[in-house]
Every structure is written in structure tokens, then in C-alpha cells.
């Protein structure tokens, strides 16, 4: 009986091993990969800020290459759901915006121009004065996290383009502020939805909310 038991045990272990080879067991899930990319983009932005402030001797090109590789690999994955693809596109757009800003800032440094001035010049080139950069309508800011995330990414992107600081704007804090603002606006105006818009006026970011 021990031999027979051992045979069955080995067969069971082999079946479990085959099931364990699926990506969900041995590799991060797609949602985890998206979260990792989000975190790495934020970390990369901080590393570039440190470099541009003179606290690092070399730009973080290794980190940048790693993020680019992760984005490319995940972008080729056909198993992404619609929501995951939407979040991926949002991350890709934010990274592309940052990458263009870093390129322009590097160019400004090489030409001896002020870093902040170079960022503001890039914003003036890409965004017309008074033109709406992004508009989002939200029914429930507490539950509609994807829409709030898009709003957050658009705000960070606009601020980066205009050379405005973003270090003190975390997503949890932003989400709480947006939800509170939406609740207050709904209560005061009796509206069901809130329209949030991000504008660039005179080279500075303007954030507005209006009931609908």
C-alpha cells in the first residue's frame, strides 16, 4: 500500500505542477503588472526630478528602458480586458507625455536654458491658451475609480507640461478630494453628475467642476 500511495501522490503532484505552470500562478497577473507599471512611472518621474535638480550625476535611462520594455510586453498581450486595455492606454499616454517632457528638458539643459523655462515653453507649444485639455463626467466619484484615475492622469500630465510641481498630489488624496467635491456640488445644486475639466490658461493649469 505505501508504494501504491506514493504512486498516486506523485501523479497528483505532477497534475498540480502542470496547473501551476499557468501565468496566473508563476507570474504577476495583468492587474498586478499594470499596478507595477504605474508605480514605476511615478518612481521614474522622481528619479528624473532628482537628476534635473542636480542630485544625481546620470539620468535614469536604465529605469526608463525597463519601463518601456514592460509597456511593450504588456501592450502585445491580447488577453487584456477592455478595462485593462483602457488603463494600459492611460499609462502609456502618461509615460509618453513624461518622456517628451524629459526629452525637451534634456535638450534645454544641453542648450543652457533653464529647466523650468524649457518645460513652460513646451507647454506653450503643445497647449493653446484657454483650450480644454481634458473633460470627464462622473456619476459617482466614490465608485468610478477608472474615471477619477483618468482625471488624475490628465491633471498630472498638464501640470508636468506646464512645469508645475506634482509631488504632493497622490492618487488616494486626489480621489478623496474629488469625491468630496462631487458630493458637495451634488448637494448644493441638486445635480446627478459632475463634469470635471482641466484647462491650461496663460501657461498655468486650471481645474474646474460643474454640476449637470
MARBA-3410 file (N, C-alpha, C, O; in Angstrom, 1 decimal):
212
0.8,-1.2,0.0,0.0,0.0,0.0,0.8,1.3,0.0,0.5,2.2,-0.7 ~ 2.0,1.3,0.8,2.8,2.6,0.7,3.2,2.9,-0.7,3.3,4.0,-1.1 ~ 3.6,1.8,-1.5,4.1,2.1,-2.8,3.0,2.6,-3.7,3.2,3.6,-4.4 ~ 1.7,2.0,-3.5,0.6,2.5,-4.3,0.3,3.9,-3.9,0.0,4.8,-4.8 ~ 0.3,4.2,-2.6,0.0,5.6,-2.1,1.1,6.6,-2.7,0.7,7.7,-3.1
2.3,6.2,-2.7,3.4,7.1,-3.3,3.1,7.3,-4.8,3.4,8.4,-5.2 ~ 2.7,6.3,-5.5,2.4,6.5,-6.9,1.3,7.5,-7.2,1.4,8.4,-8.0 ~ 0.2,7.3,-6.4,-0.9,8.3,-6.5,-0.4,9.7,-6.1,-0.9,10.7,-6.7 ~ 0.4,9.8,-5.1,0.9,11.1,-4.6,1.7,11.8,-5.7,1.6,13.0,-5.9 ~ 2.6,10.9,-6.4,3.4,11.5,-7.4,2.5,12.0,-8.6,2.8,13.1,-9.1
1.5,11.2,-8.9,0.6,11.6,-10.0,-0.1,12.9,-9.7,-0.3,13.8,-10.5 ~ -0.5,13.0,-8.4,-1.2,14.2,-8.0,-0.3,15.5,-8.0,-0.7,16.5,-8.4 ~ 0.9,15.3,-7.6,1.9,16.4,-7.6,2.2,16.8,-9.1,2.4,18.0,-9.3 ~ 2.3,15.8,-10.0,2.5,16.1,-11.4,1.4,17.0,-12.0,1.6,17.9,-12.7 ~ 0.1,16.6,-11.6,-1.0,17.3,-12.1,-1.0,18.7,-11.6,-1.3,19.7,-12.3
-0.7,18.9,-10.3,-0.6,20.2,-9.7,0.5,21.0,-10.3,0.3,22.2,-10.5 ~ 1.6,20.4,-10.6,2.7,21.1,-11.3,2.3,21.6,-12.6,2.7,22.7,-13.0 ~ 1.6,20.8,-13.4,1.2,21.3,-14.7,0.2,22.4,-14.6,0.3,23.4,-15.4 ~ -0.7,22.4,-13.6,-1.6,23.5,-13.4,-0.8,24.7,-12.9,-1.2,25.9,-13.2 ~ 0.2,24.5,-12.2,1.0,25.6,-11.6,1.8,26.4,-12.6,2.4,27.4,-12.3
1.9,25.8,-13.9,2.7,26.5,-14.9,2.0,27.6,-15.6,2.5,28.3,-16.5 ~ 0.7,27.8,-15.3,-0.1,28.9,-15.9,0.5,30.2,-15.4,1.0,30.3,-14.3 ~ 0.4,31.3,-16.3,0.9,32.6,-15.9,0.3,33.1,-14.6,1.0,33.9,-13.9 ~ -0.9,32.8,-14.3,-1.5,33.3,-13.1,-0.9,32.8,-11.8,-1.0,33.4,-10.8 ~ -0.2,31.6,-11.9,0.4,31.0,-10.7,1.8,31.5,-10.6,2.3,31.8,-9.5
2.6,31.5,-11.7,4.0,31.8,-11.6,4.4,33.2,-12.0,5.5,33.6,-11.7 ~ 3.5,34.0,-12.5,3.8,35.3,-13.0,2.8,36.3,-12.4,1.7,35.9,-12.0 ~ 3.1,37.6,-12.3,2.1,38.5,-11.8,0.9,38.6,-12.8,1.1,38.4,-14.0 ~ -0.2,38.8,-12.2,-1.4,39.0,-13.0,-1.3,40.3,-13.9,-0.5,41.1,-13.6 ~ -2.2,40.4,-14.8,-2.2,41.6,-15.7,-2.5,42.8,-14.8,-1.8,43.9,-15.0
-3.4,42.7,-13.8,-3.7,43.9,-13.0,-2.5,44.2,-12.1,-2.2,45.4,-11.9 ~ -1.7,43.2,-11.7,-0.5,43.5,-10.9,0.5,44.1,-11.7,1.3,45.0,-11.3 ~ 0.6,43.7,-13.0,1.6,44.3,-13.9,1.3,45.8,-14.2,2.1,46.6,-14.2 ~ 0.0,46.0,-14.4,-0.4,47.4,-14.6,-0.1,48.3,-13.4,0.3,49.4,-13.5 ~ -0.4,47.7,-12.2,-0.1,48.5,-11.0,1.4,48.7,-10.8,1.9,49.8,-10.4
2.2,47.7,-11.2,3.7,47.9,-11.1,4.2,48.9,-12.1,5.0,49.7,-11.8 ~ 3.6,49.0,-13.3,4.0,50.0,-14.3,3.6,51.4,-13.8,4.4,52.3,-13.9 ~ 2.4,51.5,-13.2,2.0,52.8,-12.6,3.0,53.2,-11.6,3.4,54.4,-11.6 ~ 3.4,52.3,-10.7,4.4,52.7,-9.6,5.7,53.0,-10.2,6.4,54.0,-9.8 ~ 6.2,52.3,-11.2,7.5,52.5,-11.8,7.5,53.8,-12.6,8.5,54.5,-12.6
6.4,54.2,-13.2,6.4,55.5,-13.9,6.5,56.7,-12.9,7.2,57.6,-13.1 ~ 5.8,56.5,-11.7,6.0,57.5,-10.7,7.4,57.6,-10.1,8.0,58.7,-9.9 ~ 8.0,56.4,-9.9,9.4,56.4,-9.4,10.3,57.0,-10.5,11.3,57.7,-10.1 ~ 10.1,56.7,-11.7,10.9,57.2,-12.8,10.9,58.7,-12.8,11.9,59.4,-13.0 ~ 9.7,59.2,-12.7,9.5,60.7,-12.7,10.3,61.3,-11.5,10.9,62.4,-11.7
10.3,60.7,-10.4,11.0,61.2,-9.2,12.5,61.1,-9.5,13.3,62.1,-9.2 ~ 13.0,60.0,-10.1,14.4,59.9,-10.4,14.8,61.0,-11.4,15.9,61.5,-11.3 ~ 14.0,61.3,-12.4,14.4,62.3,-13.4,14.4,63.7,-12.7,15.2,64.5,-13.0 ~ 13.4,63.9,-11.8,13.4,65.2,-11.0,14.7,65.3,-10.2,15.3,66.4,-10.1 ~ 15.1,64.2,-9.6,16.4,64.3,-8.8,17.5,64.6,-9.7,18.4,65.4,-9.3
17.6,64.0,-10.9,18.7,64.3,-11.8,18.7,65.7,-12.3,19.7,66.4,-12.3 ~ 17.5,66.2,-12.6,17.4,67.6,-13.1,17.7,68.6,-12.0,18.1,69.8,-12.3 ~ 17.5,68.2,-10.8,17.8,69.1,-9.7,19.3,69.1,-9.3,19.7,69.8,-8.4 ~ 20.0,68.2,-10.0,21.5,68.2,-9.7,21.9,67.2,-8.7,23.1,67.2,-8.3 ~ 21.0,66.4,-8.1,21.4,65.5,-7.0,21.8,64.1,-7.5,22.3,63.3,-6.7
21.8,63.9,-8.8,22.2,62.7,-9.4,23.1,63.0,-10.6,22.8,64.0,-11.4 ~ 24.2,62.2,-10.9,25.1,62.5,-11.9,24.6,62.0,-13.3,24.9,62.6,-14.3 ~ 23.8,61.0,-13.3,23.4,60.4,-14.6,21.9,60.3,-14.6,21.2,60.0,-13.6 ~ 21.3,60.5,-15.8,19.8,60.3,-15.9,19.4,58.9,-15.8,20.3,58.0,-16.1 ~ 18.3,58.6,-15.3,17.9,57.2,-15.0,17.4,56.4,-16.3,16.3,56.0,-16.4
18.3,56.3,-17.2,18.0,55.7,-18.5,17.7,54.2,-18.4,16.9,53.6,-19.1 ~ 18.4,53.5,-17.4,18.1,52.1,-17.2,16.7,51.9,-16.7,16.0,51.0,-17.2 ~ 16.2,52.7,-15.8,14.9,52.6,-15.3,13.9,52.9,-16.5,12.9,52.2,-16.6 ~ 14.2,53.9,-17.2,13.3,54.3,-18.3,13.2,53.1,-19.4,12.2,52.8,-19.9 ~ 14.3,52.5,-19.7,14.3,51.4,-20.6,13.5,50.2,-20.1,12.8,49.5,-20.8
13.6,50.0,-18.8,12.8,48.9,-18.2,11.3,49.1,-18.3,10.5,48.2,-18.6 ~ 10.9,50.4,-18.0,9.5,50.7,-18.1,9.0,50.6,-19.5,7.9,50.1,-19.8 ~ 9.8,51.0,-20.5,9.5,50.9,-21.9,9.3,49.4,-22.3,8.4,49.1,-23.0 ~ 10.2,48.6,-21.8,10.1,47.1,-22.1,8.8,46.5,-21.5,8.2,45.7,-22.2 ~ 8.5,46.9,-20.3,7.3,46.4,-19.6,6.0,46.9,-20.4,5.1,46.1,-20.5
6.0,48.1,-20.8,4.9,48.6,-21.6,4.7,47.9,-22.9,3.6,47.5,-23.3 ~ 5.8,47.7,-23.6,5.8,47.0,-24.9,5.3,45.6,-24.7,4.5,45.1,-25.5 ~ 5.8,44.9,-23.7,5.4,43.5,-23.5,3.9,43.3,-23.1,3.3,42.5,-23.6 ~ 3.5,44.2,-22.3,2.1,44.2,-21.9,1.2,44.6,-23.0,0.0,44.1,-23.1 ~ 1.6,45.6,-23.8,0.8,46.0,-24.9,0.6,45.0,-26.0,-0.4,45.0,-26.7
1.5,44.0,-26.1,1.4,42.9,-27.0,0.5,41.8,-26.5,0.2,40.8,-27.2 ~ 0.1,41.9,-25.3,-0.8,40.8,-24.7,-2.2,41.0,-25.1,-2.8,42.0,-24.9 ~ -2.7,40.0,-25.8,-4.1,40.0,-26.4,-5.1,39.6,-25.4,-6.3,39.6,-25.7 ~ -4.7,39.2,-24.2,-5.7,38.8,-23.2,-6.2,39.9,-22.3,-7.0,39.7,-21.4 ~ -5.8,41.2,-22.6,-6.2,42.3,-21.8,-7.7,42.5,-22.0,-8.2,42.5,-23.1
-8.4,42.7,-20.9,-9.9,43.1,-21.0,-10.0,44.5,-21.4,-9.0,45.2,-21.5 ~ -11.2,44.9,-21.7,-11.4,46.3,-22.1,-11.0,47.3,-21.1,-10.3,48.3,-21.4 ~ -11.3,47.0,-19.8,-10.9,47.9,-18.7,-9.4,47.9,-18.6,-8.8,49.0,-18.3 ~ -8.8,46.8,-18.7,-7.3,46.7,-18.6,-6.6,47.4,-19.7,-5.6,48.1,-19.5 ~ -7.2,47.3,-20.9,-6.6,48.0,-22.1,-6.8,49.5,-21.9,-5.9,50.2,-22.3
-7.9,49.9,-21.4,-8.1,51.3,-21.1,-7.1,51.9,-20.2,-6.5,52.9,-20.4 ~ -6.9,51.2,-19.1,-5.9,51.6,-18.1,-4.5,51.6,-18.7,-3.7,52.5,-18.5 ~ -4.2,50.5,-19.5,-2.9,50.5,-20.2,-2.7,51.7,-21.1,-1.6,52.3,-21.0 ~ -3.7,52.0,-21.9,-3.6,53.2,-22.8,-3.3,54.5,-22.0,-2.6,55.4,-22.4 ~ -4.0,54.6,-20.8,-3.8,55.7,-20.0,-2.4,55.8,-19.4,-1.8,56.9,-19.4
-1.8,54.7,-19.0,-0.5,54.7,-18.5,0.5,55.0,-19.7,1.5,55.7,-19.5 ~ 0.2,54.4,-20.8,1.1,54.7,-22.0,1.1,56.1,-22.4,2.1,56.7,-22.7 ~ -0.1,56.8,-22.3,-0.2,58.2,-22.7,0.6,59.0,-21.7,1.3,60.0,-22.0 ~ 0.5,58.7,-20.4,1.2,59.4,-19.3,2.7,59.3,-19.5,3.4,60.3,-19.4 ~ 3.1,58.0,-19.7,4.6,57.8,-19.9,5.1,58.6,-21.1,6.2,59.2,-21.1
4.3,58.5,-22.2,4.8,59.2,-23.4,4.9,60.7,-23.2,5.8,61.4,-23.7 ~ 3.9,61.3,-22.4,4.0,62.7,-22.1,5.2,63.0,-21.3,5.9,64.0,-21.6 ~ 5.4,62.2,-20.3,6.6,62.4,-19.4,7.9,62.3,-20.3,8.8,63.1,-20.1 ~ 7.9,61.3,-21.1,9.1,61.1,-21.9,9.4,62.3,-22.8,10.6,62.6,-23.0 ~ 8.4,62.9,-23.4,8.6,64.0,-24.2,9.0,65.2,-23.4,9.9,66.0,-23.9
8.5,65.4,-22.2,8.9,66.4,-21.3,10.4,66.3,-21.0,11.2,67.2,-21.0 ~ 10.8,65.0,-20.6,12.2,64.8,-20.3,13.1,65.1,-21.5,14.2,65.6,-21.3 ~ 12.7,64.7,-22.7,13.5,65.0,-23.8,13.7,66.5,-24.0,14.8,66.9,-24.3 ~ 12.6,67.2,-23.9,12.7,68.7,-24.1,13.6,69.3,-23.0,14.3,70.2,-23.2 ~ 13.4,68.8,-21.8,14.2,69.3,-20.7,15.7,69.0,-20.8,16.5,69.9,-20.6
16.0,67.8,-21.3,17.4,67.5,-21.6,17.9,68.4,-22.6,19.1,68.8,-22.6 ~ 17.2,68.6,-23.7,17.6,69.5,-24.7,17.8,70.9,-24.2,18.8,71.5,-24.6 ~ 16.9,71.3,-23.3,17.1,72.7,-22.7,18.4,72.8,-21.9,19.1,73.8,-21.9 ~ 18.7,71.7,-21.2,19.9,71.7,-20.4,21.2,71.8,-21.3,22.1,72.5,-21.0 ~ 21.1,71.0,-22.4,22.3,71.0,-23.3,22.5,72.3,-23.9,23.6,72.7,-24.3
21.4,73.0,-24.1,21.4,74.4,-24.8,21.6,75.5,-23.7,21.7,76.7,-24.1 ~ 21.7,75.1,-22.5,22.0,76.1,-21.4,20.8,76.9,-21.0,20.9,77.9,-20.3 ~ 19.6,76.3,-21.3,18.3,77.0,-20.9,17.9,76.5,-19.5,18.3,75.4,-19.1 ~ 17.1,77.3,-18.8,16.5,77.0,-17.5,15.6,75.8,-17.7,14.8,75.8,-18.6 ~ 15.6,74.8,-16.8,14.8,73.6,-16.9,13.3,74.0,-16.8,12.5,73.5,-17.6
12.9,74.8,-15.8,11.5,75.2,-15.7,11.0,75.9,-16.9,9.9,75.8,-17.4 ~ 11.9,76.8,-17.4,11.5,77.6,-18.6,11.3,76.7,-19.8,10.4,76.9,-20.6 ~ 12.2,75.7,-19.9,12.0,74.8,-21.0,10.7,74.0,-20.9,10.1,73.8,-21.9 ~ 10.3,73.6,-19.7,9.0,72.9,-19.5,7.9,73.8,-19.9,6.9,73.4,-20.6 ~ 7.9,75.1,-19.5,6.8,76.0,-19.8,6.8,76.3,-21.3,5.7,76.4,-21.8
7.9,76.4,-21.9,8.0,76.6,-23.4,7.3,75.4,-24.1,6.6,75.6,-25.1 ~ 7.6,74.2,-23.6,7.0,73.0,-24.2,5.5,73.0,-24.1,4.7,72.7,-25.0 ~ 5.0,73.5,-22.9,3.6,73.6,-22.7,2.9,74.6,-23.6,1.8,74.3,-24.2 ~ 3.6,75.7,-23.8,3.0,76.7,-24.7,3.0,76.2,-26.2,2.1,76.6,-26.9 ~ 4.0,75.4,-26.5,4.0,74.9,-27.9,2.8,73.9,-28.1,2.3,73.8,-29.2
2.5,73.1,-27.1,1.6,72.0,-27.2,0.1,72.3,-26.9,-0.8,71.6,-27.3 ~ -0.1,73.3,-26.0,-1.4,73.6,-25.5,-1.8,75.0,-25.8,-1.1,75.9,-25.4 ~ -2.8,75.2,-26.5,-3.3,76.6,-26.8,-3.9,77.2,-25.5,-4.4,76.5,-24.7 ~ -3.7,78.5,-25.4,-4.3,79.2,-24.2,-5.8,79.1,-24.2,-6.5,79.3,-25.2 ~ -6.3,78.7,-23.1,-7.8,78.6,-22.9,-8.4,77.4,-23.5,-9.6,77.2,-23.4
-7.6,76.5,-24.1,-8.1,75.3,-24.7,-8.3,74.2,-23.6,-7.4,74.0,-22.8 ~ -9.4,73.5,-23.6,-9.7,72.5,-22.7,-8.8,71.3,-22.9,-8.8,70.7,-24.0 ~ -8.0,70.9,-21.9,-7.0,69.8,-22.1,-7.8,68.5,-21.9,-7.4,67.5,-22.6 ~ -8.7,68.4,-21.0,-9.5,67.2,-20.7,-10.8,67.5,-20.0,-10.8,68.4,-19.2 ~ -11.8,66.7,-20.3,-13.1,66.8,-19.7,-13.6,65.4,-19.3,-13.6,64.5,-20.1
-14.1,65.3,-18.1,-14.6,64.0,-17.6,-15.9,64.2,-16.9,-16.0,65.1,-16.1 ~ -16.9,63.3,-17.1,-18.2,63.3,-16.4,-18.2,62.1,-15.5,-18.0,61.0,-15.9 ~ -18.6,62.4,-14.3,-18.6,61.3,-13.3,-19.9,61.2,-12.5,-20.4,62.3,-12.0 ~ -20.6,60.1,-12.5,-21.8,59.9,-11.8,-21.6,59.7,-10.3,-22.3,60.3,-9.4 ~ -20.6,58.8,-10.0,-20.3,58.5,-8.6,-18.8,58.5,-8.4,-18.1,57.5,-8.8
-18.2,59.5,-7.9,-16.8,59.6,-7.8,-16.2,58.6,-6.8,-15.0,58.3,-6.9 ~ -17.0,58.1,-5.9,-16.5,57.2,-4.9,-16.3,55.8,-5.6,-15.3,55.1,-5.3 ~ -17.1,55.4,-6.5,-17.1,54.1,-7.1,-16.4,54.1,-8.5,-15.8,53.1,-8.9 ~ -16.5,55.2,-9.2,-16.0,55.3,-10.6,-14.5,55.6,-10.5,-14.1,56.7,-11.0 ~ -13.7,54.6,-10.1,-12.3,54.8,-9.9,-11.6,55.0,-11.2,-10.7,55.9,-11.3
-11.9,54.2,-12.3,-11.2,54.4,-13.6,-11.4,55.9,-14.1,-10.4,56.4,-14.6 ~ -12.6,56.5,-14.0,-12.7,57.8,-14.5,-11.9,58.8,-13.6,-11.3,59.7,-14.2 ~ -11.9,58.6,-12.3,-11.1,59.5,-11.5,-9.6,59.3,-11.8,-8.9,60.3,-11.7 ~ -9.2,58.1,-12.1,-7.8,57.9,-12.4,-7.4,58.6,-13.7,-6.4,59.1,-13.8 ~ -8.3,58.5,-14.7,-8.1,59.3,-15.9,-8.0,60.8,-15.7,-7.1,61.4,-16.2
-8.9,61.3,-14.8,-8.8,62.7,-14.5,-7.5,63.0,-13.8,-6.9,64.1,-14.1 ~ -7.1,62.2,-12.9,-5.8,62.4,-12.2,-4.6,62.4,-13.1,-3.8,63.2,-13.1 ~ -4.6,61.4,-14.0,-3.5,61.3,-15.0,-3.5,62.5,-15.9,-2.4,63.1,-16.2 ~ -4.7,63.0,-16.3,-4.7,64.2,-17.2,-4.2,65.4,-16.4,-3.5,66.3,-17.0 ~ -4.6,65.5,-15.1,-4.1,66.7,-14.3,-2.6,66.7,-14.2,-1.9,67.7,-14.3
-2.0,65.5,-13.8,-0.6,65.3,-13.7,0.1,65.7,-15.0,1.1,66.3,-15.0 ~ -0.4,65.2,-16.1,0.2,65.4,-17.4,0.2,66.9,-17.7,1.2,67.4,-18.1 ~ -0.9,67.6,-17.5,-1.0,69.0,-17.7,0.0,69.8,-16.9,0.7,70.7,-17.3 ~ 0.1,69.4,-15.6,1.0,70.1,-14.7,2.4,69.9,-15.1,3.3,70.8,-15.0 ~ 2.7,68.6,-15.5,4.1,68.4,-15.9,4.5,69.2,-17.2,5.6,69.7,-17.2
3.5,69.3,-18.1,3.8,70.1,-19.3,4.0,71.5,-19.0,4.8,72.2,-19.7 ~ 3.4,72.1,-17.9,3.5,73.5,-17.6,4.6,73.7,-16.6,4.8,74.8,-16.1 ~ 5.3,72.6,-16.2,6.4,72.8,-15.2,5.9,73.0,-13.8,6.7,73.6,-13.0 ~ 4.7,72.7,-13.5,4.2,72.8,-12.1,4.5,71.6,-11.3,4.5,70.5,-11.8 ~ 4.7,71.8,-10.0,5.0,70.6,-9.1,3.9,69.7,-9.0,2.7,70.1,-9.0
4.2,68.4,-8.8,3.2,67.3,-8.7,3.5,66.4,-7.5,2.7,65.4,-7.3 ~ 4.5,66.6,-6.8,5.0,65.7,-5.8,4.0,65.5,-4.7,3.9,64.4,-4.1 ~ 3.2,66.5,-4.4,2.3,66.4,-3.2,0.9,66.0,-3.6,-0.1,66.1,-2.8 ~ 0.7,65.5,-4.9,-0.6,65.1,-5.3,-0.6,63.6,-5.5,-0.3,63.1,-6.6 ~ -0.9,62.9,-4.5,-1.0,61.4,-4.6,-2.4,61.0,-5.1,-3.4,61.8,-4.9
-2.6,59.9,-5.7,-3.9,59.5,-6.2,-4.9,59.3,-5.1,-6.0,59.8,-5.2 ~ -4.6,58.6,-4.0,-5.6,58.5,-2.9,-6.1,59.8,-2.4,-7.3,60.0,-2.1 ~ -5.2,60.8,-2.2,-5.6,62.1,-1.7,-6.4,62.8,-2.8,-7.5,63.4,-2.4 ~ -6.1,62.7,-4.0,-6.8,63.3,-5.1,-8.2,62.7,-5.2,-9.2,63.4,-5.4 ~ -8.3,61.3,-5.1,-9.6,60.7,-5.1,-10.5,61.1,-4.0,-11.7,61.4,-4.3
-10.0,61.3,-2.8,-10.8,61.8,-1.7,-11.3,63.2,-2.0,-12.4,63.5,-1.7 ~ -10.4,64.0,-2.5,-10.8,65.4,-2.7,-11.9,65.5,-3.8,-12.9,66.3,-3.7 ~ -11.7,64.7,-4.9,-12.7,64.7,-6.0,-14.1,64.2,-5.5,-15.1,64.8,-5.8 ~ -14.1,63.1,-4.7,-15.3,62.5,-4.2,-16.0,63.5,-3.3,-17.2,63.7,-3.3 ~ -15.3,64.2,-2.4,-15.8,65.2,-1.5,-16.4,66.4,-2.3,-17.5,66.9,-2.0
-15.7,66.9,-3.3,-16.1,68.0,-4.1,-17.4,67.6,-4.9,-18.3,68.4,-4.9 ~ -17.4,66.4,-5.4,-18.6,65.9,-6.1,-19.8,65.9,-5.2,-20.9,66.3,-5.6 ~ -19.6,65.3,-4.0,-20.8,65.2,-3.1,-21.3,66.6,-2.7,-22.5,66.8,-2.7 ~ -20.4,67.5,-2.4,-20.8,68.9,-2.0,-21.5,69.6,-3.2,-22.5,70.3,-3.0 ~ -21.1,69.4,-4.4,-21.7,70.0,-5.6,-23.1,69.4,-5.8,-24.0,70.1,-6.2
-23.2,68.1,-5.7,-24.5,67.5,-5.9,-25.5,67.9,-4.9,-26.7,68.2,-5.2 ~ -25.0,68.1,-3.6,-25.9,68.5,-2.6,-26.4,70.0,-2.7,-27.5,70.3,-2.5 ~ -25.4,70.8,-3.2,-25.8,72.2,-3.3,-26.6,72.6,-4.5,-27.4,73.5,-4.5 ~ -26.4,71.9,-5.6,-27.0,72.2,-6.9,-28.1,71.2,-7.2,-28.9,71.5,-8.2 ~ -28.2,70.0,-6.6,-29.2,69.1,-6.9,-28.9,68.3,-8.2,-29.8,67.7,-8.7
-27.7,68.3,-8.6,-27.4,67.6,-9.9,-27.1,66.1,-9.6,-26.9,65.7,-8.5 ~ -27.1,65.4,-10.7,-26.9,63.9,-10.6,-25.4,63.6,-11.0,-24.9,62.6,-10.5 ~ -24.8,64.4,-11.8,-23.5,64.1,-12.3,-22.6,65.4,-12.2,-23.2,66.5,-12.1 ~ -21.3,65.2,-12.2,-20.4,66.3,-12.1,-19.4,66.3,-13.3,-18.8,65.2,-13.6 ~ -19.3,67.4,-14.0,-18.3,67.4,-15.1,-17.0,68.1,-14.6,-17.1,69.3,-14.1
-15.9,67.4,-14.7,-14.6,68.0,-14.3,-13.8,68.3,-15.6,-13.8,67.6,-16.5 ~ -13.2,69.5,-15.6,-12.4,69.9,-16.7,-11.1,70.4,-16.3,-11.0,71.1,-15.3 ~ -10.1,70.1,-17.1,-8.7,70.6,-16.9,-8.4,71.5,-18.1,-8.3,71.1,-19.2 ~ -8.1,72.8,-17.8,-7.7,73.8,-18.8,-6.3,74.3,-18.5,-5.8,74.2,-17.4 ~ -5.7,74.8,-19.6,-4.4,75.5,-19.5,-4.7,76.9,-19.9,-4.9,77.2,-21.1
-4.5,77.8,-19.0,-4.8,79.2,-19.3,-3.5,80.0,-18.9,-3.1,80.0,-17.8 ~ -3.0,80.7,-19.9,-1.8,81.5,-19.6,-0.6,80.7,-19.2,0.2,81.2,-18.4 ~ -0.5,79.4,-19.6,0.6,78.6,-19.2,0.4,78.0,-17.9,1.4,77.4,-17.4 ~ -0.7,78.1,-17.2,-1.0,77.5,-15.9,-2.2,76.6,-16.0,-3.1,76.9,-16.7 ~ -2.2,75.6,-15.1,-3.3,74.6,-15.1,-4.4,75.1,-14.3,-4.3,75.6,-13.2
-5.7,75.0,-14.8,-6.9,75.3,-14.2,-7.8,74.1,-14.1,-8.0,73.5,-15.1 ~ -8.3,73.8,-12.9,-9.1,72.7,-12.6,-10.5,73.1,-12.2,-10.6,73.9,-11.2 ~ -11.6,72.7,-12.9,-12.9,73.1,-12.6,-13.9,72.0,-12.5,-13.7,70.9,-13.0 ~ -15.0,72.2,-11.7,-16.0,71.2,-11.6,-17.4,71.9,-11.7,-17.6,73.0,-11.2 ~ -18.3,71.2,-12.4,-19.6,71.8,-12.7,-20.7,70.7,-12.7,-20.5,69.7,-13.2
-21.8,71.0,-12.0,-22.9,70.0,-11.9,-23.6,69.9,-13.2,-23.8,70.9,-13.9 ~ -24.2,68.7,-13.5,-25.0,68.5,-14.7,-26.3,67.9,-14.3,-27.2,67.6,-15.2
END
